[in-house]
Amino acid sequence: GEQDHQRRVISICGEAFATQSVVVDRVAHGLSLRGWVGVPTFSRSQADLQYFFVNGRVVRDKVITHAVRQAYRDVLYGGRHPAYVLYLELDADRVDVNVHPTKHEVRFRDSRAVHGFVFSTLGRTLADVRPSDTGNHANIAQLDQSSLPEDPFRQVSMGLNIPSGVDSIGDNVASLFGAKPSGMLLPAGGASDFYQSRVAGVQDGGSLQVEADGASEIPPLGFAVAHLHGAYIVAQNTFGMVLVDAHAAHERITYERLKAARTTQSIASQPLLVPISVALSTAEMGAFEEFSGLFSELGIGIDIGGEDSILIREIPTILARENAERLVRDVLADLADVGHSDRLSARMDELLATMACHGSVRANRPLSITEMNALLRDMETTENSGQCNHGRPTWVQLTHEALDKLFLRGQ
């Protein structure tokens, strides 16, 4: 049954994966993707915890690997690898399983559709891992001491619905992993009006009182009480204490806004003074002819220059200093290999990340209580805000129970 299946996943992947993974479950366009993926802060030094099944058969496929890597691209720390157990189901006539003697490799009839489905599904799932996921934290206060994580600073995320009695996991853990994001409820006046009255006592030197029966009124990251060493925000929420790296958090927020602006607006291009002629191989020319419309969408103007060459006439303004020929060749190589390329968008995002870094709050800059609370509210509504642009965590939660353990209270 389902519980036996989950037990097997836990026995193979370990409890750490079980407690730091999120559920994937999406059906669309005749494709179904289910399973679990590790949160970005749960990464591996090698690709040793990656299992992908197609119609019940474990496979290794470059299209799938590329799609997963792209989904984690700007939330994973450099050189690290994601962990996942995923199951893709599709009609048998849409996939060829006879391309390798061991049947560990497959060939999709429409690899681009499969790539896009896997990428978009995981992208949506990872984007929802943020402080506004109050469902997981709401259950933390209900857990007994035996079910608390060993590392009190670790961000706890929704994941496998672990049956009670599995190894040393507490009996109440199942309720934690069955939780759903409930969102943050704020009055019509918005976050700013809400927290102004709550922090008035703190600004006057008082303390912020968080009553248990008023937990639903407290935002996920709580309210700021101090700015530590000009770098960290100390906040108090229903579950205990929150520490936030202000620069890293603001950097991610700025970056996500820049990316949103890029995707909602047409890409600005500029013509080259002298068109660049690029000789292509037969495979490259075939890829260009098949995906020529993609280059226009990306802001690259290209004409056919001859039987085996193209002319690059326009490039995106943000990439004006890049090597246009190398970018086009890299994109064509990806298209010929997996039917998809994220080279240009990845390079654009790298430049946007640099802009975000320089435009974010710098260390040692004093922040007022109002500014810190505004940053906390922005984090709660920003995708991927749990990690900075380089994949490092932006905040950690220290629960009441974890604090008691540190000071041996109740022992």
Legacy VTK file of the C-alpha trace (Angstrom):
# vtk DataFile Version 3.0
C-alpha trace
ASCII
DATASET POLYDATA
POINTS 411 float
0.000 0.000 0.000
0.895 3.689 0.122
2.385 3.433 3.616
4.597 0.505 2.609
5.792 2.507 -0.382
6.628 5.484 1.818
8.473 3.227 4.255
10.644 1.978 1.398
11.411 5.529 0.289
12.386 6.466 3.845
14.553 3.362 4.264
16.457 4.177 1.055
16.621 7.974 1.231
16.758 8.418 5.004
14.820 10.418 7.567
16.657 13.634 6.684
15.179 13.528 3.185
11.752 12.657 4.589
11.714 15.690 6.865
13.215 18.099 4.328
11.243 17.286 1.200
8.075 18.647 -0.369
5.344 16.757 -2.166
5.080 16.907 -5.963
1.673 16.091 -7.440
0.525 17.407 -10.800
-1.458 16.049 -13.742
-1.692 17.969 -17.031
-1.513 17.441 -20.794
-1.688 13.676 -20.436
1.318 13.668 -18.087
1.428 12.893 -14.376
4.324 13.741 -12.051
4.262 12.677 -8.408
6.795 12.126 -5.676
9.064 14.184 -3.446
11.874 16.678 -3.974
14.322 17.930 -1.374
14.078 21.575 -0.385
16.973 23.670 -1.746
18.744 23.771 1.619
18.796 19.959 1.612
21.378 19.329 -1.105
24.059 16.733 -1.734
27.748 16.892 -2.603
27.099 14.308 -5.309
24.118 13.094 -7.353
23.580 10.015 -5.181
19.990 10.592 -4.098
18.165 10.980 -7.392
15.523 8.469 -8.463
13.291 9.012 -11.483
10.713 6.485 -12.659
8.890 6.478 -15.993
5.782 4.295 -16.005
7.149 2.416 -13.001
10.630 1.822 -14.433
13.707 3.599 -13.031
15.489 5.478 -15.818
18.403 7.800 -16.511
17.456 10.412 -19.069
19.280 13.584 -20.107
16.025 15.439 -20.836
14.750 14.788 -17.310
18.120 15.555 -15.708
18.305 18.863 -17.581
14.756 19.825 -16.572
15.393 19.097 -12.883
18.710 20.939 -12.920
17.066 23.950 -14.539
14.279 24.000 -11.928
16.887 24.154 -9.142
19.202 26.477 -11.057
19.086 29.627 -8.951
18.047 28.177 -5.591
20.810 25.604 -5.143
24.230 26.389 -3.706
27.066 26.156 -6.231
28.348 22.645 -6.911
25.545 20.969 -4.955
23.027 18.428 -6.257
19.277 18.137 -5.586
17.647 15.055 -4.060
14.409 13.625 -5.424
12.184 10.598 -5.893
9.826 11.241 -8.811
7.346 9.191 -10.807
6.321 10.227 -14.317
3.333 8.493 -15.907
2.328 8.878 -19.567
0.799 6.815 -22.348
3.081 4.002 -23.492
2.997 5.225 -27.093
4.577 8.532 -26.008
7.822 6.939 -24.829
10.200 4.374 -26.345
11.735 2.115 -23.683
13.706 -0.053 -26.115
16.635 2.268 -26.793
18.977 0.490 -24.355
19.475 -3.221 -23.538
18.910 -2.659 -19.808
15.904 -0.391 -20.496
17.399 2.240 -18.166
17.270 4.817 -20.936
14.182 6.031 -22.774
13.318 8.286 -25.672
10.279 10.537 -25.437
8.208 11.146 -28.572
7.904 14.818 -27.584
10.899 15.516 -25.370
10.255 19.252 -25.344
6.766 18.781 -23.870
8.090 16.409 -21.198
10.958 18.765 -20.357
8.611 21.725 -20.029
6.168 19.767 -17.866
8.831 18.518 -15.441
10.549 21.909 -15.254
7.354 23.913 -14.688
6.008 21.442 -12.123
9.182 21.448 -10.034
9.593 25.197 -10.487
6.124 25.800 -9.047
6.741 23.374 -6.198
10.055 24.928 -5.178
8.705 28.469 -5.521
6.083 27.653 -2.888
8.729 26.736 -0.296
8.730 30.028 1.585
7.817 31.453 4.999
4.141 31.824 4.012
3.922 28.027 4.218
2.403 28.299 7.669
0.978 24.807 7.558
4.248 23.131 8.432
5.108 25.492 11.272
1.579 25.361 12.687
2.116 21.707 13.528
5.562 22.148 15.056
4.084 23.470 18.284
1.958 20.307 18.572
4.906 17.883 18.341
6.371 16.253 21.414
10.072 16.429 22.223
10.827 13.061 20.578
9.664 14.318 17.193
11.686 17.529 17.128
14.556 17.710 14.630
18.016 17.160 16.073
19.211 20.390 14.466
17.074 23.123 16.082
18.042 25.697 13.473
16.952 23.650 10.447
14.036 24.912 8.380
11.386 22.195 8.664
9.377 21.610 5.485
6.371 19.572 4.464
7.236 16.204 3.032
6.437 12.514 3.251
3.374 11.419 5.197
5.498 9.207 7.429
3.574 6.439 9.234
3.968 6.312 12.999
6.513 3.875 14.359
9.074 4.199 11.580
12.482 4.011 13.251
12.824 6.843 15.804
10.279 9.251 14.310
7.665 10.414 16.811
4.004 9.374 16.626
2.839 12.881 15.738
5.100 13.425 12.726
2.483 12.144 10.278
0.292 15.171 10.983
3.204 17.481 10.187
3.745 16.073 6.714
0.082 15.990 5.824
-0.239 19.750 6.328
-1.106 22.094 3.501
-0.027 25.742 3.131
-2.709 27.914 4.665
-1.366 31.316 3.667
-1.089 34.417 5.801
-4.260 36.167 6.930
-3.990 39.918 7.296
-6.628 42.616 7.802
-7.749 44.802 4.918
-5.290 47.499 5.935
-2.400 45.294 4.874
0.777 44.176 6.562
2.134 47.635 7.343
-0.939 48.722 9.329
-1.051 45.368 11.084
2.475 45.259 12.428
2.785 48.958 13.322
0.578 48.547 16.388
2.158 45.220 17.321
5.706 46.568 17.486
4.931 49.835 19.247
5.952 48.379 22.595
9.207 47.038 21.178
10.192 50.442 19.829
9.616 51.887 23.295
11.855 49.290 24.883
9.090 46.852 25.771
8.698 43.250 24.670
6.479 41.715 22.027
3.829 39.474 23.551
2.760 36.525 21.406
-0.237 34.744 22.926
-0.905 31.165 21.895
-4.592 31.838 21.301
-3.699 34.665 18.923
-1.321 32.618 16.820
-3.425 33.047 13.682
-2.766 36.810 13.829
1.015 36.440 13.845
2.646 36.325 10.390
4.908 33.318 9.686
8.147 35.234 10.316
6.692 37.185 13.222
7.848 40.695 14.123
11.340 42.160 14.361
12.762 42.924 17.794
16.427 43.724 17.042
19.073 44.248 14.361
22.130 42.172 15.287
25.635 43.331 14.267
24.171 45.333 11.393
23.533 42.104 9.486
20.859 39.912 11.066
17.232 40.521 11.954
16.064 38.926 15.187
12.310 38.326 15.101
9.781 36.667 17.374
6.958 34.528 15.990
4.448 32.063 17.407
6.924 29.204 17.407
9.964 30.936 18.903
12.790 33.008 17.448
13.598 33.722 13.793
17.008 34.853 12.510
17.183 36.490 9.069
20.196 37.439 6.967
18.912 40.854 5.876
21.203 41.288 2.861
20.583 37.781 1.535
16.816 38.108 1.955
16.635 41.537 0.321
18.879 40.308 -2.494
16.454 37.460 -3.282
13.424 39.759 -3.164
15.057 42.248 -5.541
16.170 39.428 -7.838
12.686 37.888 -8.058
11.195 41.285 -8.902
13.753 41.828 -11.661
13.016 38.368 -13.072
9.276 39.026 -12.959
9.756 42.284 -14.849
11.776 40.442 -17.485
9.152 37.757 -18.004
6.165 40.117 -18.103
7.718 42.593 -20.503
9.104 42.081 -23.985
12.873 41.669 -24.091
14.579 44.822 -25.317
16.986 44.160 -28.190
19.557 46.237 -30.002
20.858 45.805 -33.561
24.506 44.964 -34.137
26.515 47.498 -36.121
27.915 44.636 -38.174
25.933 41.367 -38.395
27.863 38.311 -37.230
28.112 35.458 -39.727
28.179 32.013 -38.103
28.907 28.801 -40.018
26.822 25.889 -38.712
27.109 22.139 -38.865
24.270 20.107 -40.315
22.994 19.292 -36.815
23.187 22.931 -35.706
21.362 24.126 -38.823
18.679 21.510 -38.268
18.209 22.694 -34.681
18.025 26.319 -35.812
15.404 25.607 -38.468
13.291 23.663 -35.964
13.507 26.239 -33.163
14.014 29.510 -35.051
10.963 31.040 -33.368
12.565 30.549 -29.964
15.406 32.925 -30.827
12.925 35.685 -31.677
11.184 35.163 -28.324
14.553 35.552 -26.605
15.280 38.818 -28.379
17.846 37.458 -30.843
17.368 38.470 -34.465
18.809 35.878 -36.870
18.557 35.471 -40.642
19.658 32.617 -42.867
22.994 33.616 -44.395
23.447 30.674 -46.755
23.048 26.918 -46.943
25.190 26.381 -43.867
25.374 29.755 -42.135
23.276 32.305 -40.247
23.542 36.049 -39.609
23.076 37.375 -36.076
21.571 40.859 -36.451
20.094 41.641 -33.009
20.819 40.605 -29.429
19.140 41.429 -26.086
20.344 44.746 -24.674
21.196 43.130 -21.330
23.601 40.796 -23.167
25.265 43.520 -25.228
28.731 42.681 -23.861
28.401 38.923 -24.264
29.955 36.819 -27.019
26.899 36.517 -29.285
28.296 33.722 -31.443
29.220 31.571 -28.441
25.782 32.072 -26.871
23.991 31.087 -30.075
26.185 28.012 -30.517
25.607 26.944 -26.904
21.850 27.339 -27.329
21.890 25.341 -30.573
23.909 22.583 -28.885
21.295 22.306 -26.128
18.428 22.327 -28.621
20.032 19.583 -30.685
20.739 17.532 -27.546
17.621 17.834 -25.372
15.232 19.982 -27.415
15.416 22.828 -24.924
17.893 25.476 -23.796
18.056 27.807 -20.841
21.467 29.280 -21.701
20.211 32.764 -22.516
17.742 33.026 -19.664
20.388 31.651 -17.287
22.907 34.262 -18.394
20.285 36.999 -18.116
19.424 35.817 -14.620
23.106 35.872 -13.651
23.283 39.518 -14.675
20.031 40.309 -12.862
21.404 38.578 -9.760
24.471 40.818 -9.881
22.228 43.867 -10.184
20.132 42.630 -7.248
23.225 42.092 -5.100
24.473 45.623 -5.668
21.011 47.082 -5.104
20.266 45.304 -1.831
20.707 46.229 1.819
24.399 46.249 2.697
25.914 44.938 5.903
26.281 47.402 8.787
23.504 49.630 7.471
21.154 50.312 10.415
17.557 49.183 9.883
14.573 50.472 11.816
11.900 48.184 13.241
9.557 49.344 10.475
12.105 48.550 7.751
12.838 45.127 9.206
9.155 44.224 9.442
8.588 45.381 5.873
11.380 43.042 4.770
9.846 40.131 6.706
6.453 40.720 5.058
8.084 40.842 1.617
9.842 37.538 2.320
6.509 35.906 3.141
5.088 36.778 -0.264
8.182 36.287 -2.448
8.913 33.064 -4.296
12.154 31.269 -3.387
12.752 33.635 -0.468
14.132 30.812 1.664
17.446 31.021 -0.229
19.570 33.874 -1.497
20.583 34.072 -5.167
23.549 31.798 -4.410
21.515 29.062 -2.708
22.367 29.917 0.897
19.533 30.021 3.470
18.075 33.441 4.261
16.409 32.551 7.567
16.285 29.926 10.304
13.679 29.121 12.954
14.613 28.341 16.565
11.532 26.887 18.273
10.487 27.248 21.913
11.284 23.568 22.416
14.718 23.939 20.853
15.478 26.941 23.075
14.446 24.942 26.138
16.781 22.136 25.065
19.704 24.530 24.685
19.256 25.694 28.279
18.288 22.241 29.629
14.876 23.507 30.729
12.431 20.771 31.677
15.145 18.112 31.608
LINES 1 412
411 0 1 2 3 4 5 6 7 8 9 10 11 12 13 14 15 16 17 18 19 20 21 22 23 24 25 26 27 28 29 30 31 32 33 34 35 36 37 38 39 40 41 42 43 44 45 46 47 48 49 50 51 52 53 54 55 56 57 58 59 60 61 62 63 64 65 66 67 68 69 70 71 72 73 74 75 76 77 78 79 80 81 82 83 84 85 86 87 88 89 90 91 92 93 94 95 96 97 98 99 100 101 102 103 104 105 106 107 108 109 110 111 112 113 114 115 116 117 118 119 120 121 122 123 124 125 126 127 128 129 130 131 132 133 134 135 136 137 138 139 140 141 142 143 144 145 146 147 148 149 150 151 152 153 154 155 156 157 158 159 160 161 162 163 164 165 166 167 168 169 170 171 172 173 174 175 176 177 178 179 180 181 182 183 184 185 186 187 188 189 190 191 192 193 194 195 196 197 198 199 200 201 202 203 204 205 206 207 208 209 210 211 212 213 214 215 216 217 218 219 220 221 222 223 224 225 226 227 228 229 230 231 232 233 234 235 236 237 238 239 240 241 242 243 244 245 246 247 248 249 250 251 252 253 254 255 256 257 258 259 260 261 262 263 264 265 266 267 268 269 270 271 272 273 274 275 276 277 278 279 280 281 282 283 284 285 286 287 288 289 290 291 292 293 294 295 296 297 298 299 300 301 302 303 304 305 306 307 308 309 310 311 312 313 314 315 316 317 318 319 320 321 322 323 324 325 326 327 328 329 330 331 332 333 334 335 336 337 338 339 340 341 342 343 344 345 346 347 348 349 350 351 352 353 354 355 356 357 358 359 360 361 362 363 364 365 366 367 368 369 370 371 372 373 374 375 376 377 378 379 380 381 382 383 384 385 386 387 388 389 390 391 392 393 394 395 396 397 398 399 400 401 402 403 404 405 406 407 408 409 410
